[in-house]
Every structure is written in C-alpha cells, then in structure tokens.
Amino acid sequence: MTHDAGRVAAKRINDHVELVHANNPDLVLEVPRLDWEAFTMAVKSGAFDLATLERQAEENAA
C-alpha cells in the first residue's frame, strides 16, 4: 500500500467537515464535526482505514 502525501483541503460546513484531495477534487470525504477529533487521531496514528469507514457508514445508515 502506498501513502499519498498530497495536499488535502478541509472546509468546515455547519455540521461536518469536507476533505478534498488536490489530486482528486471530485472526491469529497465528509466527516461529521462530532467525529472530527476521533478522525484526526485515527489519521495521525495510521489507523485510518477506508474499508472500516465505509462499513461504519453502512451500519449507521441502517
């Protein structure tokens, strides 16, 4: 697995934060503001995993 250390822009919206990667501006990741601290801690620790994020999103939608 390779890690892309490109630029990411974060934009705070009312109840969430939108993250947009400079190399792929059409893909927007929305993080609820209540989860922002946990999200940044997961990224810093290297535990951030898109598969886990998708599974949690599906569980919350059900």
Backbone as CSV, one residue per row, in Angstrom:
resi,resn,N_x,N_y,N_z,CA_x,CA_y,CA_z,C_x,C_y,C_z
1,MET,0.840,-1.174,0.000,0.000,0.000,0.000,0.884,1.236,0.000
2,THR,0.589,2.166,-0.853,1.347,3.405,-0.870,0.533,4.505,-0.230
3,HIS,1.217,5.426,0.396,0.553,6.556,1.034,0.797,7.793,0.191
4,ASP,-0.268,8.471,-0.172,-0.164,9.689,-0.966,-0.157,10.872,-0.019
5,ALA,0.951,11.561,0.044,1.086,12.682,0.965,0.773,14.002,0.282
6,GLY,-0.119,13.983,-0.684,-0.502,15.205,-1.370,-1.285,16.131,-0.475
7,ARG,-1.665,17.246,-1.028,-2.393,18.251,-0.255,-3.868,17.899,-0.131
8,VAL,-4.377,18.141,1.061,-5.792,17.938,1.346,-6.325,19.235,1.935
9,ALA,-7.453,19.692,1.400,-8.089,20.897,1.922,-9.265,20.487,2.789
10,ALA,-9.376,21.110,3.948,-10.503,20.860,4.848,-11.360,22.114,4.893
11,LYS,-12.657,21.908,4.739,-13.602,23.025,4.723,-14.723,22.716,5.709
12,ARG,-14.853,23.551,6.736,-15.882,23.324,7.746,-17.232,23.825,7.241
13,ILE,-18.200,22.942,7.261,-19.579,23.247,6.911,-20.377,23.089,8.216
14,ASN,-21.583,23.544,8.264,-22.369,23.564,9.505,-22.143,22.373,10.415
15,ASP,-22.458,21.174,9.976,-22.387,20.013,10.856,-21.339,18.990,10.459
16,HIS,-20.508,19.322,9.470,-19.468,18.385,9.042,-18.271,19.139,8.461
17,VAL,-17.220,18.388,8.226,-16.013,18.914,7.588,-15.836,18.170,6.280
18,GLU,-15.608,18.911,5.206,-15.371,18.295,3.902,-13.878,18.289,3.633
19,LEU,-13.364,17.122,3.261,-11.958,16.977,2.898,-11.881,16.706,1.407
20,VAL,-11.041,17.486,0.725,-10.877,17.343,-0.720,-9.390,17.215,-1.010
21,HIS,-9.007,16.149,-1.704,-7.610,15.930,-2.069,-7.302,16.706,-3.346
22,ALA,-6.174,17.375,-3.382,-5.795,18.206,-4.532,-5.708,17.409,-5.824
23,ASN,-5.305,16.143,-5.748,-5.172,15.321,-6.949,-6.495,14.749,-7.432
24,ASN,-7.522,14.800,-6.605,-8.825,14.248,-6.974,-9.935,15.127,-6.382
25,PRO,-10.117,16.337,-6.917,-11.072,17.274,-6.326,-12.539,16.866,-6.453
26,ASP,-12.843,15.867,-7.287,-14.228,15.415,-7.426,-14.653,14.480,-6.297
27,LEU,-13.689,13.976,-5.551,-13.972,13.064,-4.448,-13.928,13.854,-3.141
28,VAL,-15.054,13.896,-2.438,-15.158,14.655,-1.197,-15.495,13.697,-0.064
29,LEU,-14.712,13.751,0.995,-14.967,12.947,2.178,-15.604,13.858,3.217
30,GLU,-16.791,13.509,3.685,-17.487,14.301,4.690,-17.335,13.625,6.048
31,VAL,-16.816,14.370,7.017,-16.631,13.865,8.370,-17.519,14.692,9.299
32,PRO,-18.439,14.051,10.024,-19.265,14.805,10.972,-18.379,15.528,11.982
33,ARG,-18.748,16.753,12.327,-17.932,17.536,13.260,-17.788,16.843,14.603
34,LEU,-18.812,16.095,15.017,-18.717,15.370,16.286,-17.646,14.285,16.238
35,ASP,-17.328,13.784,15.048,-16.329,12.722,14.880,-14.957,13.253,14.470
36,TRP,-14.818,14.567,14.339,-13.589,15.146,13.805,-12.366,14.781,14.642
37,GLU,-12.462,14.886,15.957,-11.312,14.585,16.819,-10.889,13.124,16.681
38,ALA,-11.857,12.210,16.696,-11.541,10.782,16.541,-10.946,10.513,15.167
39,PHE,-11.457,11.191,14.148,-10.944,11.026,12.790,-9.487,11.468,12.698
40,THR,-9.178,12.646,13.225,-7.798,13.136,13.136,-6.845,12.262,13.950
41,MET,-7.306,11.746,15.090,-6.458,10.847,15.879,-6.186,9.559,15.107
42,ALA,-7.193,9.044,14.406,-7.009,7.820,13.622,-6.035,8.049,12.476
43,VAL,-6.120,9.201,11.836,-5.205,9.517,10.741,-3.778,9.627,11.266
44,LYS,-3.601,10.333,12.371,-2.265,10.524,12.938,-1.639,9.205,13.394
45,SER,-2.456,8.290,13.902,-1.920,7.029,14.406,-1.700,6.000,13.295
46,GLY,-2.216,6.308,12.096,-2.085,5.374,10.991,-3.186,4.329,10.965
47,ALA,-4.176,4.480,11.828,-5.259,3.512,11.916,-6.410,3.808,10.969
48,PHE,-6.344,4.899,10.255,-7.433,5.268,9.344,-7.515,4.250,8.220
49,ASP,-8.686,3.711,8.020,-8.899,2.663,7.035,-10.217,2.930,6.323
50,LEU,-10.171,3.151,5.012,-11.388,3.464,4.265,-12.410,2.340,4.330
51,ALA,-11.970,1.095,4.346,-12.907,-0.025,4.418,-13.697,0.025,5.720
52,THR,-13.032,0.324,6.817,-13.704,0.447,8.106,-14.669,1.615,8.088
53,LEU,-14.256,2.719,7.508,-15.105,3.902,7.419,-16.370,3.614,6.622
54,GLU,-16.229,2.918,5.507,-17.394,2.572,4.689,-18.337,1.638,5.447
55,ARG,-17.791,0.676,6.171,-18.620,-0.267,6.911,-19.393,0.455,8.017
56,GLN,-18.739,1.372,8.719,-19.413,2.133,9.769,-20.505,3.014,9.180
57,ALA,-20.258,3.596,8.023,-21.273,4.427,7.367,-22.499,3.596,7.009
58,GLU,-22.287,2.376,6.525,-23.399,1.488,6.188,-24.179,1.090,7.432
59,GLU,-23.461,0.827,8.530,-24.131,0.447,9.775,-24.967,1.599,10.308
60,ASN,-24.466,2.813,10.216,-25.188,3.967,10.710,-26.389,4.298,9.844
61,ALA,-26.329,3.965,8.562,-27.432,4.251,7.651,-28.590,3.266,7.856
62,ALA,-28.280,2.096,8.371,-29.314,1.060,8.539,-30.213,1.328,9.720
